[in-house]
Amino acid sequence: MEVSSVFSVLNAVGLFVFSISGALTAIRKRLDFLSVLIIAFFTGVGGGTIRDVMLGTFPVWWINDETAVGICILGAVVACFAHRFLWSRQKALIWADAAGLSVFAILGAQSALAVGAPAIVAVFMGGVTATFGGIIRDVLLNQPSLILKQEIYATAALGGASLYVGLVELGVSIDIAAITASLLTFAIRGSAILFGYSLPKLGGDIAQNP
């Protein structure tokens, strides 16, 4: 089960967008260029790296992909030279991040299926691939992580990964399953962005009456 050339392109686009996102966050912290570059790199490849380590797939994916590091560097450079322009269009970046999330959730699930992982593990790996780069970024920058807030983010990735795995299990072609599941992921995340949907808080009574 191999990733099609179409999704190789989408993977590169998602990697580029996530590296820009990481670089912009680091620039806002007023870090030097080397630090910005490191944050951009870990934001881009972090999720896939953790996925491969958990699956026991070595070397991890970007070691054999000579373009991955270059794309992260390019994203960091673009962010450094155009950060004022990009900040003024933060909404566009948020939507691009949603598109990257949609792609990586499916690619993560497919990577797990490719090594024979059970369906439930593949779904989880889709979520890991799509979100853990951002978690690493936030930990390194000592800021609250988006995945731990109410905002629908990881939920979208898990939903799309679930649909992808389900369609593949039903015998739907990989390309059709991937495109359909990516669109669902984007729709869920996009709805949260547009309408402010969020997950309900738990333990309200406990918080008020410890």
C-alpha angles and dihedrals in degrees: 000000000000131000110252122239089253091060092044086062092045089049090055091049092049091048090051093049094047092048089053090049091052093046093050091051090051092047089054087057087055094240126162122260096263090053091047089051093051093049091048091051096049092045090053102043102020099093095048091045093054089046093054093046091051091048093046092240109153137220091031116245102265094053089071095039109079092188098057097076091043092053091051091049090049091050091051092048092048090050092050095050098038105029095121091053092046094047090053087058099043092143090060090052091049090054091047089051088052089054091050090049089053093053098043094048090060096040090051092052091046092050090054093048089049091063093046100260117161118261095255091051090050090054091050091048089053089058092045093051093048100045114023096077087063091046091054090049093051093046092051091048093043096235134129112277121238091224090062093053126083092256115117104247113114088036090062092050093049092047093052093044090051092053092047094051091045093052092047090050088053091055099255113151116266094240095051092043092049095048093046093048092046090054091050091051091050092047093052094047092042092053090053090051095046100041103024095242114177140170119265120258119247130214097029094149091047091051092052095043108032 
